[in-house]
Amino acid sequence: MAIEQQAADGFGGCCLSDSLFERYSWFYALCREHLFHDHTYDISHALWDGATPEDGTHVVELGCGPGFYACRFAEEFPQIRTTGVDLSHNLLTRARRRAARRNLANCTFYNADVHALPAAMEPVHDIVVSRLFLIVPNREDVLREIFRVLRPGGRCFIAEPVSAMRTQLPLSAMWLLAKITSFGRVPYIEPHKVKTMSAPEFEALLHTEPWESVKITRRGRYQFGVCTKPLTDQSSEARASAEITVA
Ligand SMILES: C[S@@+](CC[C@H](N)C(=O)[O-])C[C@H]1O[C@@H](n2cnc3c(N)ncnc32)[C@H](O)[C@@H]1O
């Protein structure tokens, strides 16, 4: 499908006109490009053990913003397809432009809410989530959706910052821009303070779903979770026996 055509498509036509990410998409795209860590290597090792993903693998980046990882993996592995999902039309426009500049025909972007992912997106082999849980109102619902749409044996890589102060900076800057440019009228839906997760909170969140295994690592300013969905349906007793590694 041509990238122009994809731009017109969406799963539910969601919109988020009162979002700071929508209003100041240019600012967030700059931060993503120049301020935040690039975890491509970690993701690739976690999801495919450093090998090449199989032909036809479908990788979904949730809350993709300007499409950093969706484009990166589509470019690095032309045999797979990637889908970026976000609520912000403006960030998705930037993501699509990024894909077009790189001539990526295997990279699609959709407007959808990560709390209710569309069935049309399935099957999903792997999911990448970066800096999303600090902003969504209901983390457990989002994780439930991730678990639901992943195919059996699929993996999810989650990267969440741990430093509230550093993570706060881009959000505070967007709020400041809003105050300056909205003349006191600041109707945006984002919280004023980001909610980073403590290590126990992160671990507790990941264990709200019956994964086959959960591997948690902490490095520098991030904590990472790699969750693998069981190959077959698991009962609630099996949830307790999931392999848990914290490094
Ligand atoms: C902090 S940014 C992270 C962007 C990107 N993953 C990164 O690593 O820079 C959060 C992104 O999630 C999107 N977002 C927030 N709530 C969402 C929701 N309910 N459904 C889909 N996307 C959402 C925002 O529009 C924004 O692009």
The ligand as an SDF file (V2000), in Angstrom:
LIG
                    3D

 27 29  0  0  0  0  0  0  0  0999 V2000
    6.1210   10.1520   25.6900 C   0  0  0  0  0  0  0  0  0  0  0  0
    5.6190    9.8990   24.0150 S   0  0  0  0  0  0  0  0  0  0  0  0
    6.6120    8.4840   23.4980 C   0  0  0  0  0  0  0  0  0  0  0  0
    6.8200    8.4520   22.0020 C   0  0  0  0  0  0  0  0  0  0  0  0
    7.8090    7.4170   21.5110 C   0  0  0  0  0  0  0  0  0  0  0  0
    7.3530    6.0710   21.8390 N   0  0  0  0  0  0  0  0  0  0  0  0
    9.1860    7.6760   22.0630 C   0  0  0  0  0  0  0  0  0  0  0  0
    9.8490    6.7410   22.4760 O   0  0  0  0  0  0  0  0  0  0  0  0
    9.6210    8.8140   22.0340 O   0  0  0  0  0  0  0  0  0  0  0  0
    4.0510    9.1840   24.2280 C   0  0  0  0  0  0  0  0  0  0  0  0
    3.3160    8.9710   22.9170 C   0  0  0  0  0  0  0  0  0  0  0  0
    2.1390    8.2270   23.1800 O   0  0  0  0  0  0  0  0  0  0  0  0
    1.0540    8.8040   22.4840 C   0  0  0  0  0  0  0  0  0  0  0  0
   -0.1600    8.4500   23.2390 N   0  0  0  0  0  0  0  0  0  0  0  0
   -0.5340    8.9160   24.4520 C   0  0  0  0  0  0  0  0  0  0  0  0
   -1.6780    8.3270   24.8380 N   0  0  0  0  0  0  0  0  0  0  0  0
   -2.0180    7.4540   23.8390 C   0  0  0  0  0  0  0  0  0  0  0  0
   -3.0880    6.5660   23.6480 C   0  0  0  0  0  0  0  0  0  0  0  0
   -4.0470    6.4260   24.5610 N   0  0  0  0  0  0  0  0  0  0  0  0
   -3.1230    5.8340   22.5120 N   0  0  0  0  0  0  0  0  0  0  0  0
   -2.1620    5.9820   21.5530 C   0  0  0  0  0  0  0  0  0  0  0  0
   -1.1040    6.8100   21.6950 N   0  0  0  0  0  0  0  0  0  0  0  0
   -1.0450    7.5430   22.8120 C   0  0  0  0  0  0  0  0  0  0  0  0
    1.3600   10.2850   22.4180 C   0  0  0  0  0  0  0  0  0  0  0  0
    0.6740   10.9140   21.3540 O   0  0  0  0  0  0  0  0  0  0  0  0
    2.8710   10.2600   22.2390 C   0  0  0  0  0  0  0  0  0  0  0  0
    3.2290   10.1910   20.8910 O   0  0  0  0  0  0  0  0  0  0  0  0
  1  2  1  0
  2  3  1  0
  2 10  1  0
  3  4  1  0
  4  5  1  0
  5  6  1  0
  5  7  1  0
  7  8  2  0
  7  9  1  0
 10 11  1  0
 11 12  1  0
 11 26  1  0
 12 13  1  0
 13 14  1  0
 13 24  1  0
 14 15  1  0
 14 23  1  0
 15 16  2  0
 16 17  1  0
 17 18  1  0
 17 23  2  0
 18 19  1  0
 18 20  2  0
 20 21  1  0
 21 22  2  0
 22 23  1  0
 24 25  1  0
 24 26  1  0
 26 27  1  0
M  CHG  2   2   1   9  -1
M  END
$$$$
